[in-house]
Amino acid sequence: MQRTGLRTWLVGGPARFPGERGRVQGALGALFDRVFMILEDYSVDPELAEPGDLDDVGLQTAVHAAWDAYRHSGTDQSQQ
């Protein structure tokens, strides 16, 4: 599955049923959406990187920041 296809499957995409949205909704859906946006700014091959693309360290930092924001938003149920 392509990266954009996976994103569509998880957090968006065409509805199969009236009123259906993505499979992951709410705060967790927003976290997934943020991580996919971060991945779009990451270049796996440093030789193909464009200005503004994240390197490995930048990717890790951005994903950790997104995860920390999610955890501190009060929506993380894994703390219970």
C-alpha positions in Angstrom: 0.0 0.0 0.0 1.4 3.4 -0.9 2.0 5.9 1.9 -0.9 8.1 0.8 -3.1 5.0 0.4 -2.4 4.0 4.0 -3.1 7.5 5.2 -6.4 7.5 3.4 -7.3 4.1 4.7 -6.6 5.1 8.3 -7.8 8.7 8.7 -9.8 9.6 5.7 -10.8 8.1 2.4 -14.1 7.5 0.8 -16.9 6.3 3.0 -18.3 2.8 2.4 -21.4 3.7 4.5 -23.3 6.9 5.1 -21.6 8.9 7.8 -18.5 6.7 7.9 -15.2 8.5 8.2 -11.7 7.1 8.5 -11.0 4.1 10.7 -9.1 6.2 13.2 -10.9 9.3 14.4 -10.6 11.9 17.1 -7.3 12.8 18.8 -5.7 9.5 17.7 -6.7 10.3 14.1 -5.2 13.7 14.4 -2.0 12.2 15.7 -1.8 9.7 12.7 -2.5 12.6 10.3 0.3 14.7 11.9 2.8 11.8 11.7 1.8 11.2 8.0 2.4 14.9 7.3 5.8 14.7 9.0 6.7 11.6 6.9 5.8 13.6 3.7 8.7 16.0 4.7 11.2 13.2 5.2 13.6 12.0 2.5 14.8 8.4 2.9 17.7 9.0 0.6 19.8 12.0 1.6 21.0 12.4 -1.9 17.4 13.0 -3.1 16.6 15.4 -0.2 15.2 18.8 -1.1 15.6 22.0 0.9 13.4 21.7 4.0 13.2 17.9 4.0 13.8 16.3 7.3 16.8 14.1 8.0 16.7 11.1 10.3 17.2 13.2 13.4 14.6 15.7 12.3 12.1 13.0 11.6 12.6 11.4 15.0 12.4 14.8 16.8 9.2 15.7 15.0 7.5 12.4 15.7 8.5 12.5 19.3 7.1 16.1 19.6 3.8 14.9 18.0 3.6 11.9 20.4 4.4 14.1 23.4 1.7 16.6 22.4 -0.8 13.7 22.0 0.2 12.3 25.4 -0.1 15.6 27.1 -3.5 16.4 25.5 -5.2 14.1 28.0 -6.4 11.7 25.3 -3.8 9.0 25.8 -5.5 6.1 27.5 -2.3 4.0 27.8 -1.4 5.9 31.0 -4.3 4.3 32.9 
